[in-house]
Structure formats: structure tokens, C-alpha cells
Amino acid sequence: MPKRYVLLTLSIPEEEMDLAMGILGGYPLLGVEQGLDECTVCFEQNDWQHDYADAIVAELKSVGVSVQLVNVGTEEDQNWNAEWEASIDPVVVNERIIIVPEWRASEFSYPMTLVITPKMSFGTGHHATTRMMCRLMEVYAKPGDTWVDVGTGTGVLGIMAAKLGAKDVYAFDNNEWSIVNSYENVIRNNVQDVVRLEQAELQDVQLPRCNGLAANLYRHLVIPYAQSFINAVEPGGVILVSGILKYDRDEVAAPFLEAGCTLIDELAESEWCALALRTPSVS
């Protein structure tokens, strides 16, 4: 007998999606398909409970997510996994870098191929912020550096730092799904000797000293931790920040500039931007 699935569609602002994923990860999901300001969550019908829709909406609202229930529907089994795999296209970051799922890795030949097979975590390269962070990291990550990847998602930025020659990368995320998925991707890219992964909350973690730090987060997480990021990076090192809507750019940059950092580069794509900042040198 074919399986049936329950598909829960939620309207969630893009900038609140990361927080929402942390809550959704506590439910027995099969996967999440993310669109613009919307996501569809898939459950096996046997795992679905009739009160889940109301409970999920209430829990998201309790942590400040502006969520609306769009639809609850069912779907017959149509080889969900095959359809999901087919929906994940390779992402060309630039002429040198491509991000591909494992089952399509052999189709492409780029100077740098990142094999990233997502589960329900972020950082597949389909989002503008991940692509911009990859482009900045290509410029500023140097062989022999040490890096920190804050909120690693699928592990793509930590893996890229390792492939660019970093000798040590500390990558962490507060989401268990992300850490499990990141570990799988680290193995796929054969950088397990360089990338160290940990499940940790930003407010609890002791950031190690590093030459570069990448934080693809939302503004409400970047601004309060700006000084912590600066303190972790060696003088004259680099901080890469994204997850920033263009109209929040000045507010996010302000605490770094006030602490003596220099804005050395920035990119913009659609409604998003990414910043590269140099930490103050020792006088």
C-alpha cells in the first residue's frame, strides 16, 4: 500500500526562517522545501498528529516568528525522495566554484567542487547569501589560516575554507539536523581532518582565536555578537557577514565600524548583501 504524506505549508518571513527551522527540527519531519517567505513541511501520515498544525504555529509565534498557516494537505507516495533529489539543482557560484548534490557530482568539472547534499538545513548555495559568502571567502581565505564558521548549516562555508587551504576550521550550529548533515558533507568532501563540528548555542560558545570568521546569520544575531566576533579574530583578520537585508546594511555594519574595523568589500544580490570587514591592526 503506498504511503501518504501530510504537507504543511507555512508563510514565514525570509529573515525569520532560520529561527523557524530550529523549532521545526523538533518534529518528526521528512523534509522541508523552502521558497520565498514560505516553506512546506513534509510528514509521513503515520507520524502526523491532528494537533500538529496548531501546535507548530503556536510554538513559532511564541519565539517571535511571524507565521501564518497557508495550507494542510495530503499527497500519495510518488517517490518523494526521487522528486526531492531532482529538485536540487547544482549552483554555479562563479566560474571557479560549483555546489552540487552528491548524486550529480560526477557531471561537473570545476576548479572547486563543493559536494553538499542537504537535509533540512541551510547553505546549499541556492540562497543569495550563501553564494555571496562563498565569493568573499574565495578572496579572503588564505592557505594556513584558521577559520570559524558561525551557524554552519550544511557546512558549506567551513568546507570551502578547508578546500582553500585552512589548516583548522571550527564550525558550529545550534541545530542537531545541521550538525548531522554537516558531518556527512565534511566526509563527502574529505576535509574531516580540518573541519571540527560542534552543536552549540552562539551565546554559550567560546569562539577560538582565528584568522577569519564567517557568520551567515540574520541581523538580530549579528549585531549583539559583533564584539565577540571581533575579539575572536586576530588583528588584521577578516570577518565575513551575510544574512543581511540591504536596508539593514548600515545597522549591521555600525558596531564593527565603531570598534575600529574597516569595511573592505561588499556584495549585493536581490534583497541581500554581504560584508567583508578587516579587524583593527595592533598599533
C-alpha positions as CSV (number, residue, x, y, z in Angstrom):
1,M,0.0,0.0,0.0
2,P,1.5,3.4,-1.0
3,K,2.5,5.8,1.8
4,R,0.6,9.0,2.3
5,Y,2.2,12.3,3.3
6,V,0.9,15.4,5.1
7,L,2.2,18.6,3.6
8,L,2.1,21.6,5.9
9,T,2.6,25.0,4.2
10,L,3.6,28.0,6.3
11,S,4.1,31.6,5.5
12,I,7.3,32.9,7.3
13,P,9.3,36.0,6.5
14,E,12.7,35.1,5.0
15,E,14.7,36.8,7.8
16,E,12.9,34.6,10.4
17,M,13.2,31.3,8.5
18,D,16.4,30.2,10.3
19,L,14.7,30.5,13.7
20,A,11.7,28.7,12.4
21,M,13.8,25.8,11.2
22,G,15.2,25.4,14.7
23,I,11.7,24.9,16.0
24,L,10.5,22.6,13.2
25,G,13.6,20.4,13.7
26,G,11.9,19.2,16.9
27,Y,9.1,17.5,15.0
28,P,9.3,14.1,13.1
29,L,9.8,15.6,9.7
30,L,10.8,14.0,6.4
31,G,12.0,17.3,4.9
32,V,11.3,20.9,4.3
33,E,11.0,22.7,0.9
34,Q,11.8,26.4,1.3
35,G,10.5,29.1,-1.0
36,L,10.4,32.9,-0.8
37,D,8.8,33.8,2.5
38,E,7.2,30.3,2.6
39,C,8.1,26.7,3.4
40,T,6.3,23.4,3.0
41,V,7.0,20.7,5.7
42,C,6.5,17.1,4.9
43,F,5.4,14.4,7.4
44,E,4.6,10.7,6.9
45,Q,0.9,10.4,7.7
46,N,1.7,7.9,10.4
47,D,3.9,10.5,12.2
48,W,1.4,13.3,11.8
49,Q,-0.9,14.2,14.7
50,H,-4.1,16.2,14.2
51,D,-3.0,19.0,16.5
52,Y,0.5,19.5,14.9
53,A,-0.6,22.4,12.7
54,D,-1.9,24.5,15.6
55,A,0.9,23.4,17.9
56,I,3.6,24.3,15.3
57,V,2.1,27.7,14.6
58,A,1.7,28.5,18.3
59,E,5.3,27.4,19.1
60,L,6.7,29.5,16.3
61,K,4.7,32.6,17.4
62,S,5.9,32.0,21.0
63,V,9.5,32.6,19.8
64,G,8.7,35.7,17.8
65,V,8.2,34.1,14.3
66,S,5.6,35.9,12.2
67,V,4.0,32.8,10.9
68,Q,0.7,32.1,9.1
69,L,-0.8,28.7,8.3
70,V,-1.3,28.6,4.5
71,N,-2.5,25.0,3.9
72,V,-2.5,21.4,5.2
73,G,-2.8,18.8,2.5
74,T,-2.1,15.2,1.8
75,E,-0.2,13.5,-1.1
76,E,0.2,9.9,-2.2
77,D,3.7,8.4,-2.4
78,Q,5.2,9.4,-5.8
79,N,8.8,8.5,-4.9
80,W,9.2,11.5,-2.7
81,N,12.9,11.0,-2.4
82,A,13.5,10.9,-6.1
83,E,11.4,14.0,-6.6
84,W,13.3,15.8,-3.9
85,E,16.6,14.8,-5.4
86,A,15.5,16.0,-8.8
87,S,14.5,19.4,-7.4
88,I,18.0,20.2,-6.1
89,D,20.0,21.7,-9.0
90,P,23.7,22.4,-8.9
91,V,24.6,26.0,-8.1
92,V,27.3,27.8,-10.0
93,V,28.8,30.3,-7.6
94,N,31.2,31.7,-10.2
95,E,33.4,30.4,-13.0
96,R,35.6,28.5,-10.4
97,I,33.2,27.2,-7.8
98,I,30.2,25.0,-8.1
99,I,28.0,23.5,-5.3
100,V,26.5,20.1,-6.3
101,P,24.5,17.3,-4.6
102,E,26.3,14.0,-4.3
103,W,24.3,12.3,-7.0
104,R,25.4,14.8,-9.6
105,A,29.0,15.5,-8.6
106,S,30.4,13.4,-11.5
107,E,28.7,15.6,-14.1
108,F,30.8,18.7,-13.5
109,S,34.4,19.7,-13.6
110,Y,35.2,23.0,-11.8
111,P,38.4,24.1,-10.1
112,M,36.5,23.8,-6.8
113,T,33.5,21.5,-6.4
114,L,31.7,21.5,-3.1
115,V,29.6,18.3,-2.7
116,I,26.7,19.4,-0.5
117,T,23.8,17.1,0.0
118,P,21.2,18.9,2.2
119,K,18.7,17.5,4.6
120,M,16.6,20.3,6.1
121,S,19.5,22.7,6.9
122,F,20.6,25.8,5.2
123,G,23.6,26.6,2.9
124,T,23.0,24.7,-0.3
125,G,24.0,27.7,-2.3
126,H,20.5,28.3,-3.6
127,H,20.2,31.3,-1.3
128,A,21.9,34.5,-2.4
129,T,23.7,35.0,1.0
130,T,25.5,31.6,0.7
131,R,26.7,32.4,-2.8
132,M,28.0,35.8,-1.8
133,M,29.8,34.4,1.2
134,C,31.5,31.8,-1.0
135,R,32.6,34.6,-3.3
136,L,34.0,36.6,-0.5
137,M,35.7,33.6,1.1
138,E,37.4,32.8,-2.1
139,V,39.1,36.2,-2.0
140,Y,40.0,36.4,1.7
141,A,40.6,32.9,3.0
142,K,44.3,32.1,2.7
143,P,46.3,28.8,2.9
144,G,47.3,28.1,6.5
145,D,44.6,30.2,8.0
146,T,42.3,29.2,10.9
147,W,38.6,29.9,10.4
148,V,35.4,29.9,12.4
149,D,32.0,29.2,10.7
150,V,29.2,30.5,12.8
151,G,25.9,28.8,12.2
152,T,27.3,26.3,9.7
153,G,24.0,24.9,8.3
154,T,25.1,22.3,5.8
155,G,28.8,23.1,6.4
156,V,29.4,24.7,3.1
157,L,31.5,27.6,4.3
158,G,33.6,25.6,6.7
159,I,34.2,23.0,3.9
160,M,35.1,25.8,1.5
161,A,37.6,27.3,4.0
162,A,39.3,23.9,4.3
163,K,39.4,23.5,0.5
164,L,41.0,26.9,0.2
165,G,43.8,25.7,2.4
166,A,42.8,26.5,6.0
167,K,44.7,24.4,8.5
168,D,41.9,24.4,11.1
169,V,38.2,25.2,10.9
170,Y,35.8,25.3,13.8
171,A,32.1,25.1,12.6
172,F,29.1,25.1,14.9
173,D,25.3,25.3,14.8
174,N,22.6,25.1,17.4
175,N,20.5,22.7,15.2
176,E,21.1,19.0,15.5
177,W,19.9,18.4,11.9
178,S,22.5,20.8,10.7
179,I,25.4,19.2,12.6
180,V,24.4,15.7,11.4
181,N,24.2,17.0,7.8
182,S,27.4,19.0,8.1
183,Y,29.3,15.9,9.3
184,E,28.1,13.9,6.3
185,N,29.1,16.7,3.9
186,V,32.5,17.1,5.6
187,I,33.1,13.4,4.9
188,R,31.9,13.7,1.3
189,N,34.4,16.5,0.7
190,N,37.3,14.6,2.6
191,V,38.0,17.5,4.9
192,Q,37.3,15.8,8.2
193,D,40.9,16.3,9.3
194,V,40.5,20.1,9.1
195,V,36.8,20.8,10.0
196,R,35.7,20.4,13.6
197,L,32.0,20.4,14.2
198,E,30.0,21.1,17.4
199,Q,26.4,21.6,18.3
200,A,26.3,24.8,20.4
201,E,24.4,27.9,21.0
202,L,26.0,31.2,20.0
203,Q,25.5,32.7,23.4
204,D,27.3,29.8,25.1
205,V,30.2,29.0,22.7
206,Q,33.8,30.1,23.4
207,L,35.0,31.2,20.0
208,P,38.5,30.1,19.3
209,R,41.2,32.6,18.1
210,C,41.2,32.6,14.3
211,N,42.3,34.5,11.2
212,G,38.9,34.6,9.6
213,L,35.3,34.3,10.8
214,A,32.2,33.7,8.6
215,A,28.7,34.4,10.0
216,N,25.9,33.9,7.6
217,L,23.2,34.8,10.1
218,Y,20.3,37.3,10.4
219,R,20.8,40.8,11.7
220,H,19.3,40.1,15.2
221,L,22.1,37.6,15.7
222,V,25.0,39.5,14.1
223,I,24.6,42.9,15.8
224,P,24.7,41.8,19.5
225,Y,27.7,39.5,18.9
226,A,29.7,41.8,16.7
227,Q,32.3,42.5,19.5
228,S,32.6,38.8,20.3
229,F,33.4,38.1,16.6
230,I,36.0,40.9,16.6
231,N,37.6,39.6,19.8
232,A,37.9,36.1,18.2
233,V,39.7,37.3,15.1
234,E,43.4,38.1,15.0
235,P,44.3,41.8,14.4
236,G,44.1,42.4,10.7
237,G,42.0,39.4,10.2
238,V,38.7,39.1,8.3
239,I,35.1,38.9,9.3
240,L,32.6,37.9,6.6
241,V,28.9,38.6,7.4
242,S,25.7,38.0,5.5
243,G,22.1,37.0,6.0
244,I,21.6,40.8,5.9
245,L,18.8,42.5,4.0
246,K,20.1,45.5,2.1
247,Y,18.1,48.0,4.1
248,D,19.7,46.6,7.4
249,R,23.2,47.0,6.0
250,D,24.2,50.2,7.8
251,E,22.8,49.0,11.1
252,V,24.7,45.7,10.9
253,A,28.0,47.4,9.9
254,A,27.8,50.0,12.6
255,P,29.1,48.0,15.6
256,F,32.0,46.7,13.6
257,L,33.0,50.1,12.3
258,E,32.6,51.7,15.7
259,A,35.0,49.1,17.1
260,G,37.6,50.1,14.6
261,C,37.0,47.5,11.8
262,T,37.3,48.6,8.2
263,L,34.8,47.7,5.5
264,I,37.0,46.2,2.7
265,D,34.4,44.6,0.4
266,E,30.7,44.1,0.0
267,L,28.4,42.3,-2.4
268,A,24.7,42.6,-3.1
269,E,22.2,40.2,-4.8
270,S,18.4,40.7,-5.0
271,E,17.4,42.0,-1.5
272,W,20.5,40.7,0.3
273,C,24.0,41.9,0.9
274,A,27.3,40.5,2.3
275,L,30.1,42.4,4.0
276,A,33.9,41.8,4.4
277,L,35.5,43.6,7.4
278,R,39.1,43.9,8.5
279,T,39.7,43.8,12.2
280,P,41.8,46.6,13.7
281,S,45.6,46.1,13.5
282,V,47.7,46.4,16.6
283,S,49.0,50.0,16.8
